[in-house]
Each structure stands twice: as C-alpha cells, then as structure tokens.
Amino acid sequence: MPESRHVEYCQRNVPDRARSRLERLPDTTREKRCLQRCGTCYSSPFVVVDGDLRVGSDHDELVGALGGEAGERE
C-alpha cells in the first residue's frame, strides 16, 4: 500500500469548495494559517505536498493532479 502524502495549504489561499475536495483526498491534509510562502500565496493557487511546492492555474487543477475528483472551476 503506498504511503499517504502530506498536503498542506494556507487557509486564505484555498476557497471553501476546493478545501472540501482536498479534505476528501486519501492523503493527510492540513490547513494552516500561514505556510510562509506569501509571494506565492498572493499570486497563485498552491499546495505543499511532502514539503514540495505545487502551483497551478487554479485549485481544480491542483486537486486533479493530486488524484482528487474534479469539481467546479475556481
């Protein structure tokens, strides 16, 4: 069985509908107040997976790349 990834995201960067999709992933997800990536947070949708920054054009793309179900576009 593959190990669970650790997915972290800033509470201000991820809208509610994307947050609910992230929480349904089979991975460990953590919402944090701040991930100390302010420049990225202000400019792009992002998550941090096992310590690696992942940036996308929108949160739907990010969740899909993590294997989550597609949702409505952000």
HTML snippet that shows the backbone in 3Dmol.js (N, CA, C, O; Angstrom):
<script src="https://3Dmol.org/build/3Dmol-min.js"></script>
<div id="view" style="width:600px;height:400px;position:relative"></div>
<script>
const pdb = `
ATOM      1  N   MET A   1       0.848  -1.187   0.000  1.00  0.00           N
ATOM      2  CA  MET A   1       0.000   0.000   0.000  1.00  0.00           C
ATOM      3  C   MET A   1       0.891   1.247   0.000  1.00  0.00           C
ATOM      4  O   MET A   1       1.798   1.338   0.827  1.00  0.00           O
ATOM      5  N   PRO A   2       0.662   2.209  -0.899  1.00  0.00           N
ATOM      6  CA  PRO A   2       1.502   3.405  -0.956  1.00  0.00           C
ATOM      7  C   PRO A   2       1.310   4.261   0.291  1.00  0.00           C
ATOM      8  O   PRO A   2       0.237   4.302   0.893  1.00  0.00           O
ATOM      9  N   GLU A   3       2.395   4.941   0.652  1.00  0.00           N
ATOM     10  CA  GLU A   3       2.330   5.837   1.807  1.00  0.00           C
ATOM     11  C   GLU A   3       1.461   7.042   1.495  1.00  0.00           C
ATOM     12  O   GLU A   3       1.390   7.501   0.356  1.00  0.00           O
ATOM     13  N   SER A   4       0.809   7.538   2.519  1.00  0.00           N
ATOM     14  CA  SER A   4      -0.011   8.738   2.379  1.00  0.00           C
ATOM     15  C   SER A   4       0.893   9.962   2.254  1.00  0.00           C
ATOM     16  O   SER A   4       1.891  10.090   2.964  1.00  0.00           O
ATOM     17  N   ARG A   5       0.530  10.845   1.351  1.00  0.00           N
ATOM     18  CA  ARG A   5       1.258  12.108   1.219  1.00  0.00           C
ATOM     19  C   ARG A   5       0.750  13.079   2.280  1.00  0.00           C
ATOM     20  O   ARG A   5      -0.348  12.916   2.811  1.00  0.00           O
ATOM     21  N   HIS A   6       1.553  14.077   2.577  1.00  0.00           N
ATOM     22  CA  HIS A   6       1.156  15.151   3.480  1.00  0.00           C
ATOM     23  C   HIS A   6       0.922  16.401   2.643  1.00  0.00           C
ATOM     24  O   HIS A   6       1.854  16.937   2.043  1.00  0.00           O
ATOM     25  N   VAL A   7      -0.313  16.857   2.606  1.00  0.00           N
ATOM     26  CA  VAL A   7      -0.698  18.015   1.806  1.00  0.00           C
ATOM     27  C   VAL A   7      -1.051  19.144   2.765  1.00  0.00           C
ATOM     28  O   VAL A   7      -1.912  18.987   3.630  1.00  0.00           O
ATOM     29  N   GLU A   8      -0.386  20.275   2.608  1.00  0.00           N
ATOM     30  CA  GLU A   8      -0.657  21.447   3.437  1.00  0.00           C
ATOM     31  C   GLU A   8      -1.094  22.596   2.543  1.00  0.00           C
ATOM     32  O   GLU A   8      -0.674  22.697   1.390  1.00  0.00           O
ATOM     33  N   TYR A   9      -1.943  23.461   3.087  1.00  0.00           N
ATOM     34  CA  TYR A   9      -2.393  24.622   2.337  1.00  0.00           C
ATOM     35  C   TYR A   9      -2.718  25.761   3.288  1.00  0.00           C
ATOM     36  O   TYR A   9      -3.070  25.544   4.448  1.00  0.00           O
ATOM     37  N   CYS A  10      -2.594  26.985   2.772  1.00  0.00           N
ATOM     38  CA  CYS A  10      -2.912  28.184   3.552  1.00  0.00           C
ATOM     39  C   CYS A  10      -4.424  28.398   3.538  1.00  0.00           C
ATOM     40  O   CYS A  10      -5.069  28.271   2.497  1.00  0.00           O
ATOM     41  N   GLN A  11      -4.969  28.718   4.680  1.00  0.00           N
ATOM     42  CA  GLN A  11      -6.415  28.902   4.764  1.00  0.00           C
ATOM     43  C   GLN A  11      -6.908  30.035   3.878  1.00  0.00           C
ATOM     44  O   GLN A  11      -8.035  29.972   3.387  1.00  0.00           O
ATOM     45  N   ARG A  12      -6.117  31.053   3.661  1.00  0.00           N
ATOM     46  CA  ARG A  12      -6.557  32.180   2.829  1.00  0.00           C
ATOM     47  C   ARG A  12      -6.357  31.940   1.341  1.00  0.00           C
ATOM     48  O   ARG A  12      -6.894  32.681   0.518  1.00  0.00           O
ATOM     49  N   ASN A  13      -5.591  30.909   0.985  1.00  0.00           N
ATOM     50  CA  ASN A  13      -5.309  30.661  -0.424  1.00  0.00           C
ATOM     51  C   ASN A  13      -6.318  29.719  -1.066  1.00  0.00           C
ATOM     52  O   ASN A  13      -6.479  29.731  -2.286  1.00  0.00           O
ATOM     53  N   VAL A  14      -6.994  28.909  -0.272  1.00  0.00           N
ATOM     54  CA  VAL A  14      -7.870  27.867  -0.813  1.00  0.00           C
ATOM     55  C   VAL A  14      -9.330  28.182  -0.508  1.00  0.00           C
ATOM     56  O   VAL A  14      -9.706  28.270   0.661  1.00  0.00           O
ATOM     57  N   PRO A  15     -10.160  28.354  -1.538  1.00  0.00           N
ATOM     58  CA  PRO A  15     -11.583  28.618  -1.311  1.00  0.00           C
ATOM     59  C   PRO A  15     -12.298  27.388  -0.743  1.00  0.00           C
ATOM     60  O   PRO A  15     -11.802  26.267  -0.859  1.00  0.00           O
ATOM     61  N   ASP A  16     -13.457  27.603  -0.134  1.00  0.00           N
ATOM     62  CA  ASP A  16     -14.202  26.537   0.545  1.00  0.00           C
ATOM     63  C   ASP A  16     -14.448  25.315  -0.334  1.00  0.00           C
ATOM     64  O   ASP A  16     -14.239  24.188   0.116  1.00  0.00           O
ATOM     65  N   ARG A  17     -14.884  25.510  -1.570  1.00  0.00           N
ATOM     66  CA  ARG A  17     -15.221  24.341  -2.396  1.00  0.00           C
ATOM     67  C   ARG A  17     -13.984  23.515  -2.727  1.00  0.00           C
ATOM     68  O   ARG A  17     -14.079  22.291  -2.819  1.00  0.00           O
ATOM     69  N   ALA A  18     -12.830  24.145  -2.909  1.00  0.00           N
ATOM     70  CA  ALA A  18     -11.591  23.394  -3.144  1.00  0.00           C
ATOM     71  C   ALA A  18     -11.118  22.738  -1.845  1.00  0.00           C
ATOM     72  O   ALA A  18     -10.585  21.628  -1.867  1.00  0.00           O
ATOM     73  N   ARG A  19     -11.309  23.411  -0.732  1.00  0.00           N
ATOM     74  CA  ARG A  19     -10.925  22.868   0.570  1.00  0.00           C
ATOM     75  C   ARG A  19     -11.665  21.547   0.840  1.00  0.00           C
ATOM     76  O   ARG A  19     -11.065  20.587   1.323  1.00  0.00           O
ATOM     77  N   SER A  20     -12.945  21.505   0.532  1.00  0.00           N
ATOM     78  CA  SER A  20     -13.707  20.282   0.784  1.00  0.00           C
ATOM     79  C   SER A  20     -13.200  19.139  -0.102  1.00  0.00           C
ATOM     80  O   SER A  20     -13.193  17.989   0.337  1.00  0.00           O
ATOM     81  N   ARG A  21     -12.777  19.426  -1.333  1.00  0.00           N
ATOM     82  CA  ARG A  21     -12.212  18.383  -2.204  1.00  0.00           C
ATOM     83  C   ARG A  21     -10.852  17.927  -1.688  1.00  0.00           C
ATOM     84  O   ARG A  21     -10.542  16.736  -1.729  1.00  0.00           O
ATOM     85  N   LEU A  22     -10.040  18.860  -1.205  1.00  0.00           N
ATOM     86  CA  LEU A  22      -8.744  18.482  -0.641  1.00  0.00           C
ATOM     87  C   LEU A  22      -8.919  17.574   0.568  1.00  0.00           C
ATOM     88  O   LEU A  22      -8.169  16.613   0.744  1.00  0.00           O
ATOM     89  N   GLU A  23      -9.903  17.875   1.395  1.00  0.00           N
ATOM     90  CA  GLU A  23     -10.125  17.080   2.605  1.00  0.00           C
ATOM     91  C   GLU A  23     -10.628  15.676   2.294  1.00  0.00           C
ATOM     92  O   GLU A  23     -10.543  14.789   3.144  1.00  0.00           O
ATOM     93  N   ARG A  24     -11.148  15.462   1.094  1.00  0.00           N
ATOM     94  CA  ARG A  24     -11.606  14.123   0.695  1.00  0.00           C
ATOM     95  C   ARG A  24     -10.492  13.274   0.089  1.00  0.00           C
ATOM     96  O   ARG A  24     -10.708  12.096  -0.196  1.00  0.00           O
ATOM     97  N   LEU A  25      -9.316  13.842  -0.110  1.00  0.00           N
ATOM     98  CA  LEU A  25      -8.192  13.068  -0.639  1.00  0.00           C
ATOM     99  C   LEU A  25      -7.809  11.979   0.355  1.00  0.00           C
ATOM    100  O   LEU A  25      -8.018  12.142   1.557  1.00  0.00           O
ATOM    101  N   PRO A  26      -7.253  10.876  -0.126  1.00  0.00           N
ATOM    102  CA  PRO A  26      -6.823   9.818   0.790  1.00  0.00           C
ATOM    103  C   PRO A  26      -5.523  10.166   1.514  1.00  0.00           C
ATOM    104  O   PRO A  26      -4.977   9.335   2.240  1.00  0.00           O
ATOM    105  N   ASP A  27      -5.037  11.360   1.326  1.00  0.00           N
ATOM    106  CA  ASP A  27      -3.788  11.820   1.935  1.00  0.00           C
ATOM    107  C   ASP A  27      -4.071  12.547   3.251  1.00  0.00           C
ATOM    108  O   ASP A  27      -5.219  12.867   3.562  1.00  0.00           O
ATOM    109  N   THR A  28      -3.020  12.798   4.010  1.00  0.00           N
ATOM    110  CA  THR A  28      -3.116  13.609   5.210  1.00  0.00           C
ATOM    111  C   THR A  28      -3.122  15.068   4.772  1.00  0.00           C
ATOM    112  O   THR A  28      -2.149  15.533   4.178  1.00  0.00           O
ATOM    113  N   THR A  29      -4.190  15.794   5.049  1.00  0.00           N
ATOM    114  CA  THR A  29      -4.261  17.204   4.671  1.00  0.00           C
ATOM    115  C   THR A  29      -4.309  18.070   5.926  1.00  0.00           C
ATOM    116  O   THR A  29      -4.952  17.724   6.917  1.00  0.00           O
ATOM    117  N   ARG A  30      -3.619  19.196   5.860  1.00  0.00           N
ATOM    118  CA  ARG A  30      -3.599  20.130   6.983  1.00  0.00           C
ATOM    119  C   ARG A  30      -3.784  21.546   6.467  1.00  0.00           C
ATOM    120  O   ARG A  30      -3.051  22.012   5.596  1.00  0.00           O
ATOM    121  N   GLU A  31      -4.762  22.204   7.014  1.00  0.00           N
ATOM    122  CA  GLU A  31      -4.944  23.623   6.741  1.00  0.00           C
ATOM    123  C   GLU A  31      -4.119  24.380   7.763  1.00  0.00           C
ATOM    124  O   GLU A  31      -4.195  24.110   8.962  1.00  0.00           O
ATOM    125  N   LYS A  32      -3.340  25.316   7.287  1.00  0.00           N
ATOM    126  CA  LYS A  32      -2.519  26.128   8.178  1.00  0.00           C
ATOM    127  C   LYS A  32      -2.864  27.587   7.980  1.00  0.00           C
ATOM    128  O   LYS A  32      -3.296  28.004   6.905  1.00  0.00           O
ATOM    129  N   ARG A  33      -2.671  28.342   9.018  1.00  0.00           N
ATOM    130  CA  ARG A  33      -2.928  29.776   8.927  1.00  0.00           C
ATOM    131  C   ARG A  33      -1.967  30.424   7.927  1.00  0.00           C
ATOM    132  O   ARG A  33      -2.363  31.288   7.144  1.00  0.00           O
ATOM    133  N   CYS A  34      -0.705  29.999   7.961  1.00  0.00           N
ATOM    134  CA  CYS A  34       0.294  30.557   7.042  1.00  0.00           C
ATOM    135  C   CYS A  34       1.408  29.534   6.837  1.00  0.00           C
ATOM    136  O   CYS A  34       1.879  28.908   7.788  1.00  0.00           O
ATOM    137  N   LEU A  35       1.816  29.377   5.594  1.00  0.00           N
ATOM    138  CA  LEU A  35       2.922  28.476   5.260  1.00  0.00           C
ATOM    139  C   LEU A  35       4.205  29.240   4.931  1.00  0.00           C
ATOM    140  O   LEU A  35       5.169  28.658   4.433  1.00  0.00           O
ATOM    141  N   GLN A  36       4.212  30.532   5.207  1.00  0.00           N
ATOM    142  CA  GLN A  36       5.398  31.368   4.973  1.00  0.00           C
ATOM    143  C   GLN A  36       5.824  31.374   3.505  1.00  0.00           C
ATOM    144  O   GLN A  36       7.015  31.372   3.194  1.00  0.00           O
ATOM    145  N   ARG A  37       4.847  31.383   2.616  1.00  0.00           N
ATOM    146  CA  ARG A  37       5.097  31.464   1.169  1.00  0.00           C
ATOM    147  C   ARG A  37       4.228  32.591   0.607  1.00  0.00           C
ATOM    148  O   ARG A  37       3.483  32.411  -0.356  1.00  0.00           O
ATOM    149  N   CYS A  38       4.350  33.748   1.237  1.00  0.00           N
ATOM    150  CA  CYS A  38       3.428  34.866   0.983  1.00  0.00           C
ATOM    151  C   CYS A  38       3.403  35.314  -0.475  1.00  0.00           C
ATOM    152  O   CYS A  38       2.327  35.574  -1.013  1.00  0.00           O
ATOM    153  N   GLY A  39       4.546  35.409  -1.119  1.00  0.00           N
ATOM    154  CA  GLY A  39       4.567  35.836  -2.517  1.00  0.00           C
ATOM    155  C   GLY A  39       3.765  34.903  -3.401  1.00  0.00           C
ATOM    156  O   GLY A  39       2.989  35.349  -4.246  1.00  0.00           O
ATOM    157  N   THR A  40       3.951  33.617  -3.208  1.00  0.00           N
ATOM    158  CA  THR A  40       3.198  32.615  -3.967  1.00  0.00           C
ATOM    159  C   THR A  40       1.729  32.666  -3.590  1.00  0.00           C
ATOM    160  O   THR A  40       0.859  32.583  -4.456  1.00  0.00           O
ATOM    161  N   CYS A  41       1.453  32.800  -2.314  1.00  0.00           N
ATOM    162  CA  CYS A  41       0.074  32.810  -1.822  1.00  0.00           C
ATOM    163  C   CYS A  41      -0.735  33.963  -2.434  1.00  0.00           C
ATOM    164  O   CYS A  41      -1.906  33.795  -2.773  1.00  0.00           O
ATOM    165  N   TYR A  42      -0.113  35.107  -2.568  1.00  0.00           N
ATOM    166  CA  TYR A  42      -0.810  36.265  -3.137  1.00  0.00           C
ATOM    167  C   TYR A  42      -0.994  36.150  -4.644  1.00  0.00           C
ATOM    168  O   TYR A  42      -1.913  36.745  -5.206  1.00  0.00           O
ATOM    169  N   SER A  43      -0.113  35.378  -5.309  1.00  0.00           N
ATOM    170  CA  SER A  43      -0.144  35.375  -6.770  1.00  0.00           C
ATOM    171  C   SER A  43      -0.732  34.125  -7.421  1.00  0.00           C
ATOM    172  O   SER A  43      -1.155  34.184  -8.575  1.00  0.00           O
ATOM    173  N   SER A  44      -0.770  32.991  -6.707  1.00  0.00           N
ATOM    174  CA  SER A  44      -1.155  31.735  -7.365  1.00  0.00           C
ATOM    175  C   SER A  44      -1.838  30.767  -6.409  1.00  0.00           C
ATOM    176  O   SER A  44      -1.592  30.788  -5.203  1.00  0.00           O
ATOM    177  N   PRO A  45      -2.699  29.919  -6.963  1.00  0.00           N
ATOM    178  CA  PRO A  45      -3.189  28.793  -6.185  1.00  0.00           C
ATOM    179  C   PRO A  45      -2.021  27.829  -5.952  1.00  0.00           C
ATOM    180  O   PRO A  45      -1.260  27.547  -6.878  1.00  0.00           O
ATOM    181  N   PHE A  46      -1.874  27.321  -4.717  1.00  0.00           N
ATOM    182  CA  PHE A  46      -0.792  26.392  -4.444  1.00  0.00           C
ATOM    183  C   PHE A  46      -1.126  25.484  -3.272  1.00  0.00           C
ATOM    184  O   PHE A  46      -2.001  25.783  -2.460  1.00  0.00           O
ATOM    185  N   VAL A  47      -0.418  24.382  -3.203  1.00  0.00           N
ATOM    186  CA  VAL A  47      -0.404  23.486  -2.057  1.00  0.00           C
ATOM    187  C   VAL A  47       1.042  23.037  -1.871  1.00  0.00           C
ATOM    188  O   VAL A  47       1.862  23.168  -2.780  1.00  0.00           O
ATOM    189  N   VAL A  48       1.344  22.516  -0.705  1.00  0.00           N
ATOM    190  CA  VAL A  48       2.663  21.956  -0.437  1.00  0.00           C
ATOM    191  C   VAL A  48       2.457  20.466  -0.169  1.00  0.00           C
ATOM    192  O   VAL A  48       1.733  20.082   0.750  1.00  0.00           O
ATOM    193  N   VAL A  49       3.104  19.638  -0.982  1.00  0.00           N
ATOM    194  CA  VAL A  49       2.960  18.182  -0.881  1.00  0.00           C
ATOM    195  C   VAL A  49       4.305  17.598  -0.463  1.00  0.00           C
ATOM    196  O   VAL A  49       5.296  17.698  -1.186  1.00  0.00           O
ATOM    197  N   ASP A  50       4.317  16.988   0.714  1.00  0.00           N
ATOM    198  CA  ASP A  50       5.549  16.413   1.262  1.00  0.00           C
ATOM    199  C   ASP A  50       6.705  17.413   1.212  1.00  0.00           C
ATOM    200  O   ASP A  50       7.839  17.042   0.912  1.00  0.00           O
ATOM    201  N   GLY A  51       6.415  18.669   1.504  1.00  0.00           N
ATOM    202  CA  GLY A  51       7.435  19.719   1.542  1.00  0.00           C
ATOM    203  C   GLY A  51       7.724  20.376   0.212  1.00  0.00           C
ATOM    204  O   GLY A  51       8.469  21.355   0.166  1.00  0.00           O
ATOM    205  N   ASP A  52       7.152  19.866  -0.885  1.00  0.00           N
ATOM    206  CA  ASP A  52       7.395  20.423  -2.222  1.00  0.00           C
ATOM    207  C   ASP A  52       6.241  21.326  -2.641  1.00  0.00           C
ATOM    208  O   ASP A  52       5.075  20.937  -2.566  1.00  0.00           O
ATOM    209  N   LEU A  53       6.571  22.517  -3.076  1.00  0.00           N
ATOM    210  CA  LEU A  53       5.576  23.480  -3.538  1.00  0.00           C
ATOM    211  C   LEU A  53       4.978  23.021  -4.866  1.00  0.00           C
ATOM    212  O   LEU A  53       5.711  22.666  -5.789  1.00  0.00           O
ATOM    213  N   ARG A  54       3.653  23.028  -4.964  1.00  0.00           N
ATOM    214  CA  ARG A  54       2.943  22.723  -6.216  1.00  0.00           C
ATOM    215  C   ARG A  54       2.035  23.906  -6.530  1.00  0.00           C
ATOM    216  O   ARG A  54       1.158  24.253  -5.739  1.00  0.00           O
ATOM    217  N   VAL A  55       2.247  24.511  -7.672  1.00  0.00           N
ATOM    218  CA  VAL A  55       1.481  25.677  -8.106  1.00  0.00           C
ATOM    219  C   VAL A  55       0.649  25.288  -9.317  1.00  0.00           C
ATOM    220  O   VAL A  55       1.114  24.528 -10.167  1.00  0.00           O
ATOM    221  N   GLY A  56      -0.567  25.797  -9.408  1.00  0.00           N
ATOM    222  CA  GLY A  56      -1.426  25.517 -10.543  1.00  0.00           C
ATOM    223  C   GLY A  56      -2.130  26.766 -11.021  1.00  0.00           C
ATOM    224  O   GLY A  56      -2.073  27.814 -10.378  1.00  0.00           O
ATOM    225  N   SER A  57      -2.791  26.645 -12.153  1.00  0.00           N
ATOM    226  CA  SER A  57      -3.532  27.795 -12.676  1.00  0.00           C
ATOM    227  C   SER A  57      -4.801  28.040 -11.861  1.00  0.00           C
ATOM    228  O   SER A  57      -5.304  29.162 -11.798  1.00  0.00           O
ATOM    229  N   ASP A  58      -5.316  26.968 -11.235  1.00  0.00           N
ATOM    230  CA  ASP A  58      -6.462  27.093 -10.334  1.00  0.00           C
ATOM    231  C   ASP A  58      -6.463  25.893  -9.401  1.00  0.00           C
ATOM    232  O   ASP A  58      -5.698  24.949  -9.597  1.00  0.00           O
ATOM    233  N   HIS A  59      -7.308  25.924  -8.401  1.00  0.00           N
ATOM    234  CA  HIS A  59      -7.332  24.848  -7.412  1.00  0.00           C
ATOM    235  C   HIS A  59      -7.901  23.552  -7.984  1.00  0.00           C
ATOM    236  O   HIS A  59      -7.538  22.468  -7.527  1.00  0.00           O
ATOM    237  N   ASP A  60      -8.774  23.646  -8.963  1.00  0.00           N
ATOM    238  CA  ASP A  60      -9.311  22.445  -9.598  1.00  0.00           C
ATOM    239  C   ASP A  60      -8.172  21.642 -10.226  1.00  0.00           C
ATOM    240  O   ASP A  60      -8.131  20.418 -10.106  1.00  0.00           O
ATOM    241  N   GLU A  61      -7.263  22.326 -10.886  1.00  0.00           N
ATOM    242  CA  GLU A  61      -6.097  21.676 -11.494  1.00  0.00           C
ATOM    243  C   GLU A  61      -5.234  21.012 -10.418  1.00  0.00           C
ATOM    244  O   GLU A  61      -4.790  19.876 -10.592  1.00  0.00           O
ATOM    245  N   LEU A  62      -4.999  21.708  -9.324  1.00  0.00           N
ATOM    246  CA  LEU A  62      -4.165  21.157  -8.251  1.00  0.00           C
ATOM    247  C   LEU A  62      -4.777  19.900  -7.638  1.00  0.00           C
ATOM    248  O   LEU A  62      -4.086  18.898  -7.451  1.00  0.00           O
ATOM    249  N   VAL A  63      -6.062  19.952  -7.327  1.00  0.00           N
ATOM    250  CA  VAL A  63      -6.730  18.799  -6.730  1.00  0.00           C
ATOM    251  C   VAL A  63      -6.733  17.631  -7.712  1.00  0.00           C
ATOM    252  O   VAL A  63      -6.510  16.488  -7.312  1.00  0.00           O
ATOM    253  N   GLY A  64      -6.981  17.905  -8.989  1.00  0.00           N
ATOM    254  CA  GLY A  64      -6.958  16.858 -10.005  1.00  0.00           C
ATOM    255  C   GLY A  64      -5.594  16.211 -10.123  1.00  0.00           C
ATOM    256  O   GLY A  64      -5.498  14.994 -10.282  1.00  0.00           O
ATOM    257  N   ALA A  65      -4.531  17.009 -10.046  1.00  0.00           N
ATOM    258  CA  ALA A  65      -3.177  16.478 -10.134  1.00  0.00           C
ATOM    259  C   ALA A  65      -2.846  15.599  -8.930  1.00  0.00           C
ATOM    260  O   ALA A  65      -1.988  14.720  -9.019  1.00  0.00           O
ATOM    261  N   LEU A  66      -3.514  15.829  -7.822  1.00  0.00           N
ATOM    262  CA  LEU A  66      -3.293  15.015  -6.627  1.00  0.00           C
ATOM    263  C   LEU A  66      -4.165  13.765  -6.626  1.00  0.00           C
ATOM    264  O   LEU A  66      -4.087  12.949  -5.708  1.00  0.00           O
ATOM    265  N   GLY A  67      -4.996  13.616  -7.657  1.00  0.00           N
ATOM    266  CA  GLY A  67      -5.832  12.435  -7.751  1.00  0.00           C
ATOM    267  C   GLY A  67      -7.219  12.622  -7.193  1.00  0.00           C
ATOM    268  O   GLY A  67      -7.967  11.657  -7.038  1.00  0.00           O
ATOM    269  N   GLY A  68      -7.574  13.867  -6.888  1.00  0.00           N
ATOM    270  CA  GLY A  68      -8.900  14.142  -6.359  1.00  0.00           C
ATOM    271  C   GLY A  68      -9.922  14.275  -7.460  1.00  0.00           C
ATOM    272  O   GLY A  68      -9.580  14.475  -8.626  1.00  0.00           O
ATOM    273  N   GLU A  69     -11.159  14.164  -7.089  1.00  0.00           N
ATOM    274  CA  GLU A  69     -12.224  14.304  -8.070  1.00  0.00           C
ATOM    275  C   GLU A  69     -12.316  15.748  -8.538  1.00  0.00           C
ATOM    276  O   GLU A  69     -12.071  16.677  -7.768  1.00  0.00           O
ATOM    277  N   ALA A  70     -12.663  15.927  -9.782  1.00  0.00           N
ATOM    278  CA  ALA A  70     -12.816  17.267 -10.344  1.00  0.00           C
ATOM    279  C   ALA A  70     -14.051  17.910  -9.757  1.00  0.00           C
ATOM    280  O   ALA A  70     -15.030  17.239  -9.429  1.00  0.00           O
ATOM    281  N   GLY A  71     -13.989  19.200  -9.632  1.00  0.00           N
ATOM    282  CA  GLY A  71     -15.137  19.941  -9.120  1.00  0.00           C
ATOM    283  C   GLY A  71     -15.403  21.112 -10.015  1.00  0.00           C
ATOM    284  O   GLY A  71     -14.864  21.193 -11.119  1.00  0.00           O
ATOM    285  N   GLU A  72     -16.222  22.015  -9.560  1.00  0.00           N
ATOM    286  CA  GLU A  72     -16.483  23.189 -10.379  1.00  0.00           C
ATOM    287  C   GLU A  72     -15.247  24.066 -10.415  1.00  0.00           C
ATOM    288  O   GLU A  72     -14.474  24.101  -9.458  1.00  0.00           O
ATOM    289  N   ARG A  73     -15.066  24.756 -11.493  1.00  0.00           N
ATOM    290  CA  ARG A  73     -13.890  25.589 -11.692  1.00  0.00           C
ATOM    291  C   ARG A  73     -13.860  26.709 -10.680  1.00  0.00           C
ATOM    292  O   ARG A  73     -14.901  27.252 -10.309  1.00  0.00           O
ATOM    293  N   GLU A  74     -12.658  27.058 -10.230  1.00  0.00           N
ATOM    294  CA  GLU A  74     -12.475  28.164  -9.268  1.00  0.00           C
ATOM    295  C   GLU A  74     -12.600  29.482  -9.990  1.00  0.00           C
ATOM    296  O   GLU A  74     -12.480  30.539  -9.370  1.00  0.00           O
TER     297      GLU A  74
END
`;
const viewer = $3Dmol.createViewer("view");
viewer.addModel(pdb, "pdb");
viewer.setStyle({}, {cartoon: {color: "spectrum"}});
viewer.zoomTo();
viewer.render();
</script>
